[in-house]
Amino acid sequence: QVQLVESGGGLVQAGGSLILSCAASGNIFSPNTMGWYRQAPGKRRELVATMTSGSITNYEDSMKGRFTISRDNAKKMVFLRMNSLKPEDTAAYYCNVRMVSGNYWGQGTQVTVSS
């Protein structure tokens, strides 16, 4: 059973930074893709960034240059560093892992950016 636990969300002023962390437990098989998605109230869940076990990254266009995804495969963790945060970045951020055995989600961590 794969479980994902996010941490690091909170309240930050516009222009500030946050680092989100996600710790996975259970069997994480390679190849896999770990990443972050977000969902604002009344909106669909959208891609933030993903990183494959081979270190290939993919970012949603509006987040390129502000957000950086990284991972520690030995610790089964994925991180998201968010700089220059904007009020429109306010959302619940979800960790995700996709692999042959399935697609798994964390419970989410709230990020609120005040203007």
C-alpha positions as CSV (number, residue, x, y, z in Angstrom):
1,Q,0.0,0.0,0.0
2,V,1.5,3.3,-1.1
3,Q,0.9,6.4,1.1
4,L,1.9,9.9,0.4
5,V,2.2,12.6,3.1
6,E,2.6,16.2,2.2
7,S,4.0,18.9,4.4
8,G,5.2,22.5,4.2
9,G,2.1,24.4,3.2
10,G,1.0,27.5,5.0
11,L,0.3,31.2,4.8
12,V,2.8,33.4,3.0
13,Q,2.8,36.9,1.6
14,A,3.0,37.6,-2.0
15,G,6.6,37.5,-3.2
16,G,7.5,35.0,-0.6
17,S,8.7,31.4,-0.8
18,L,7.7,28.0,0.5
19,I,9.1,24.5,0.2
20,L,6.6,21.6,0.0
21,S,7.7,18.1,0.9
22,C,6.1,14.7,0.1
23,A,7.2,11.5,1.8
24,A,6.1,8.2,0.2
25,S,5.8,4.9,2.0
26,G,5.3,1.5,0.6
27,N,6.7,0.0,-2.6
28,I,7.7,2.6,-5.1
29,F,8.8,0.8,-8.3
30,S,10.8,2.2,-11.1
31,P,10.1,3.7,-13.5
32,N,7.8,6.1,-11.9
33,T,6.8,9.8,-12.0
34,M,6.4,11.8,-8.9
35,G,5.0,15.3,-8.9
36,W,2.7,18.0,-7.7
37,Y,-0.7,19.1,-8.7
38,R,-2.9,21.8,-7.3
39,Q,-6.6,22.6,-7.0
40,A,-8.1,26.0,-6.2
41,P,-11.7,26.3,-4.9
42,G,-14.1,25.9,-7.8
43,K,-11.4,24.9,-10.3
44,R,-10.1,21.7,-11.7
45,R,-6.9,20.0,-10.4
46,E,-4.0,21.1,-12.5
47,L,-0.4,20.1,-13.1
48,V,2.3,22.0,-11.3
49,A,5.4,19.9,-12.0
50,T,6.5,16.3,-12.3
51,M,9.8,14.5,-12.3
52,T,10.5,11.0,-13.5
53,S,12.7,8.5,-11.8
54,G,15.1,9.3,-14.6
55,S,15.1,13.0,-13.6
56,I,13.1,14.3,-16.5
57,T,11.0,17.3,-15.4
58,N,7.8,18.8,-16.7
59,Y,6.3,22.1,-15.5
60,E,3.1,23.9,-16.2
61,D,4.1,26.9,-18.3
62,S,3.1,29.6,-15.8
63,M,5.2,28.1,-13.1
64,K,8.5,27.7,-15.0
65,G,11.2,29.8,-13.5
66,R,9.3,30.2,-10.2
67,F,8.9,26.6,-9.0
68,T,11.5,23.9,-8.9
69,I,10.8,20.2,-8.4
70,S,13.4,17.8,-7.0
71,R,13.4,14.4,-5.5
72,D,15.4,12.1,-3.3
73,N,14.9,8.6,-4.6
74,A,16.7,6.9,-1.7
75,K,14.3,8.6,0.8
76,K,11.3,8.3,-1.5
77,M,10.6,12.0,-1.3
78,V,9.7,14.7,-3.7
79,F,10.0,18.5,-3.1
80,L,8.6,21.6,-4.6
81,R,10.3,24.9,-4.0
82,M,8.1,27.8,-4.8
83,N,9.5,31.3,-5.2
84,S,7.8,34.7,-6.0
85,L,4.5,33.4,-4.9
86,K,1.3,35.1,-6.1
87,P,-2.2,35.2,-4.7
88,E,-3.3,33.1,-7.6
89,D,-1.0,30.3,-6.4
90,T,-3.4,29.8,-3.5
91,A,-4.6,26.2,-3.7
92,A,-4.4,22.8,-2.1
93,Y,-1.3,21.2,-3.4
94,Y,-1.3,17.4,-3.9
95,C,1.6,15.0,-4.2
96,N,1.2,12.3,-6.8
97,V,3.2,9.2,-7.8
98,R,2.4,7.2,-11.0
99,M,3.9,3.8,-11.7
100,V,3.0,0.5,-13.3
101,S,1.2,-0.6,-10.2
102,G,-1.1,2.5,-9.9
103,N,-1.6,6.2,-9.5
104,Y,-1.5,7.5,-6.0
105,W,-2.4,10.8,-4.3
106,G,-1.7,12.4,-1.0
107,Q,-4.2,14.3,1.1
108,G,-3.0,17.7,0.1
109,T,-1.4,20.6,1.9
110,Q,-2.9,24.1,1.7
111,V,-0.9,27.0,0.4
112,T,-2.4,30.5,0.9
113,V,-0.7,33.6,-0.6
114,S,-1.9,36.9,0.8
115,S,-1.7,40.1,-1.3
